[in-house]
């Protein structure tokens, strides 16, 4: 699950984009 920690920052930025 370490991968999630690495993409934790970028995911917050892409989160809104994925929602759309």
mmCIF file of the N, C-alpha and C atoms, coordinates in Angstrom:
data_MODEL
# 
_entry.id   MODEL 
# 
loop_
_atom_site.group_PDB 
_atom_site.id 
_atom_site.type_symbol 
_atom_site.label_atom_id 
_atom_site.label_alt_id 
_atom_site.label_comp_id 
_atom_site.label_asym_id 
_atom_site.label_entity_id 
_atom_site.label_seq_id 
_atom_site.pdbx_PDB_ins_code 
_atom_site.Cartn_x 
_atom_site.Cartn_y 
_atom_site.Cartn_z 
_atom_site.occupancy 
_atom_site.B_iso_or_equiv 
_atom_site.pdbx_formal_charge 
_atom_site.auth_seq_id 
_atom_site.auth_comp_id 
_atom_site.auth_asym_id 
_atom_site.auth_atom_id 
_atom_site.pdbx_PDB_model_num 
ATOM 1  N N  . UNK A 1 1  ? 0.839   -1.225 0.000   1.00 0.00 ? 1  UNK A N  1 
ATOM 2  C CA . UNK A 1 1  ? 0.000   0.000  0.000   1.00 0.00 ? 1  UNK A CA 1 
ATOM 3  C C  . UNK A 1 1  ? 0.863   1.261  0.000   1.00 0.00 ? 1  UNK A C  1 
ATOM 4  N N  . UNK A 1 2  ? 2.174   1.064  -0.075  1.00 0.00 ? 2  UNK A N  1 
ATOM 5  C CA . UNK A 1 2  ? 3.093   2.202  -0.056  1.00 0.00 ? 2  UNK A CA 1 
ATOM 6  C C  . UNK A 1 2  ? 2.863   3.080  -1.285  1.00 0.00 ? 2  UNK A C  1 
ATOM 7  N N  . UNK A 1 3  ? 2.391   2.430  -2.364  1.00 0.00 ? 3  UNK A N  1 
ATOM 8  C CA . UNK A 1 3  ? 2.171   3.185  -3.594  1.00 0.00 ? 3  UNK A CA 1 
ATOM 9  C C  . UNK A 1 3  ? 1.144   4.296  -3.371  1.00 0.00 ? 3  UNK A C  1 
ATOM 10 N N  . UNK A 1 4  ? 0.129   4.012  -2.593  1.00 0.00 ? 4  UNK A N  1 
ATOM 11 C CA . UNK A 1 4  ? -0.892  5.016  -2.320  1.00 0.00 ? 4  UNK A CA 1 
ATOM 12 C C  . UNK A 1 4  ? -0.280  6.235  -1.635  1.00 0.00 ? 4  UNK A C  1 
ATOM 13 N N  . UNK A 1 5  ? 0.666   5.971  -0.738  1.00 0.00 ? 5  UNK A N  1 
ATOM 14 C CA . UNK A 1 5  ? 1.313   7.078  -0.030  1.00 0.00 ? 5  UNK A CA 1 
ATOM 15 C C  . UNK A 1 5  ? 2.104   7.950  -0.988  1.00 0.00 ? 5  UNK A C  1 
ATOM 16 N N  . UNK A 1 6  ? 2.705   7.307  -1.997  1.00 0.00 ? 6  UNK A N  1 
ATOM 17 C CA . UNK A 1 6  ? 3.520   8.055  -2.962  1.00 0.00 ? 6  UNK A CA 1 
ATOM 18 C C  . UNK A 1 6  ? 2.644   8.929  -3.854  1.00 0.00 ? 6  UNK A C  1 
ATOM 19 N N  . UNK A 1 7  ? 1.455   8.419  -4.162  1.00 0.00 ? 7  UNK A N  1 
ATOM 20 C CA . UNK A 1 7  ? 0.561   9.176  -5.045  1.00 0.00 ? 7  UNK A CA 1 
ATOM 21 C C  . UNK A 1 7  ? -0.487  9.932  -4.230  1.00 0.00 ? 7  UNK A C  1 
ATOM 22 N N  . UNK A 1 8  ? -0.248  10.020 -2.937  1.00 0.00 ? 8  UNK A N  1 
ATOM 23 C CA . UNK A 1 8  ? -1.202  10.708 -2.072  1.00 0.00 ? 8  UNK A CA 1 
ATOM 24 C C  . UNK A 1 8  ? -1.353  12.176 -2.488  1.00 0.00 ? 8  UNK A C  1 
ATOM 25 N N  . UNK A 1 9  ? -0.232  12.816 -2.785  1.00 0.00 ? 9  UNK A N  1 
ATOM 26 C CA . UNK A 1 9  ? -0.267  14.233 -3.176  1.00 0.00 ? 9  UNK A CA 1 
ATOM 27 C C  . UNK A 1 9  ? -0.945  14.417 -4.541  1.00 0.00 ? 9  UNK A C  1 
ATOM 28 N N  . UNK A 1 10 ? -0.433  13.747 -5.588  1.00 0.00 ? 10 UNK A N  1 
ATOM 29 C CA . UNK A 1 10 ? -1.013  13.884 -6.918  1.00 0.00 ? 10 UNK A CA 1 
ATOM 30 C C  . UNK A 1 10 ? -2.476  13.467 -6.971  1.00 0.00 ? 10 UNK A C  1 
ATOM 31 N N  . UNK A 1 11 ? -2.841  12.466 -6.187  1.00 0.00 ? 11 UNK A N  1 
ATOM 32 C CA . UNK A 1 11 ? -4.234  11.985 -6.170  1.00 0.00 ? 11 UNK A CA 1 
ATOM 33 C C  . UNK A 1 11 ? -5.183  13.094 -5.727  1.00 0.00 ? 11 UNK A C  1 
ATOM 34 N N  . UNK A 1 12 ? -4.757  13.915 -4.777  1.00 0.00 ? 12 UNK A N  1 
ATOM 35 C CA . UNK A 1 12 ? -5.595  15.012 -4.296  1.00 0.00 ? 12 UNK A CA 1 
ATOM 36 C C  . UNK A 1 12 ? -5.872  16.010 -5.410  1.00 0.00 ? 12 UNK A C  1 
ATOM 37 N N  . UNK A 1 13 ? -4.940  16.097 -6.359  1.00 0.00 ? 13 UNK A N  1 
ATOM 38 C CA . UNK A 1 13 ? -5.098  17.041 -7.467  1.00 0.00 ? 13 UNK A CA 1 
ATOM 39 C C  . UNK A 1 13 ? -5.926  16.414 -8.586  1.00 0.00 ? 13 UNK A C  1 
ATOM 40 N N  . UNK A 1 14 ? -5.808  15.096 -8.730  1.00 0.00 ? 14 UNK A N  1 
ATOM 41 C CA . UNK A 1 14 ? -6.536  14.409 -9.802  1.00 0.00 ? 14 UNK A CA 1 
ATOM 42 C C  . UNK A 1 14 ? -7.900  13.931 -9.317  1.00 0.00 ? 14 UNK A C  1 
ATOM 43 N N  . UNK A 1 15 ? -8.103  13.977 -8.027  1.00 0.00 ? 15 UNK A N  1 
ATOM 44 C CA . UNK A 1 15 ? -9.374  13.524 -7.455  1.00 0.00 ? 15 UNK A CA 1 
ATOM 45 C C  . UNK A 1 15 ? -10.569 14.202 -8.110  1.00 0.00 ? 15 UNK A C  1 
ATOM 46 N N  . UNK A 1 16 ? -10.589 15.538 -8.161  1.00 0.00 ? 16 UNK A N  1 
ATOM 47 C CA . UNK A 1 16 ? -11.713 16.246 -8.795  1.00 0.00 ? 16 UNK A CA 1 
ATOM 48 C C  . UNK A 1 16 ? -11.857 15.882 -10.271 1.00 0.00 ? 16 UNK A C  1 
ATOM 49 N N  . UNK A 1 17 ? -10.757 15.640 -10.925 1.00 0.00 ? 17 UNK A N  1 
ATOM 50 C CA . UNK A 1 17 ? -10.804 15.300 -12.354 1.00 0.00 ? 17 UNK A CA 1 
ATOM 51 C C  . UNK A 1 17 ? -11.435 13.921 -12.553 1.00 0.00 ? 17 UNK A C  1 
ATOM 52 N N  . UNK A 1 18 ? -11.091 12.985 -11.661 1.00 0.00 ? 18 UNK A N  1 
ATOM 53 C CA . UNK A 1 18 ? -11.643 11.627 -11.768 1.00 0.00 ? 18 UNK A CA 1 
ATOM 54 C C  . UNK A 1 18 ? -13.143 11.642 -11.493 1.00 0.00 ? 18 UNK A C  1 
ATOM 55 N N  . UNK A 1 19 ? -13.567 12.515 -10.607 1.00 0.00 ? 19 UNK A N  1 
ATOM 56 C CA . UNK A 1 19 ? -14.983 12.606 -10.263 1.00 0.00 ? 19 UNK A CA 1 
ATOM 57 C C  . UNK A 1 19 ? -15.801 12.984 -11.494 1.00 0.00 ? 19 UNK A C  1 
ATOM 58 N N  . UNK A 1 20 ? -15.226 13.828 -12.323 1.00 0.00 ? 20 UNK A N  1 
ATOM 59 C CA . UNK A 1 20 ? -15.918 14.278 -13.535 1.00 0.00 ? 20 UNK A CA 1 
ATOM 60 C C  . UNK A 1 20 ? -15.903 13.133 -14.543 1.00 0.00 ? 20 UNK A C  1 
# 
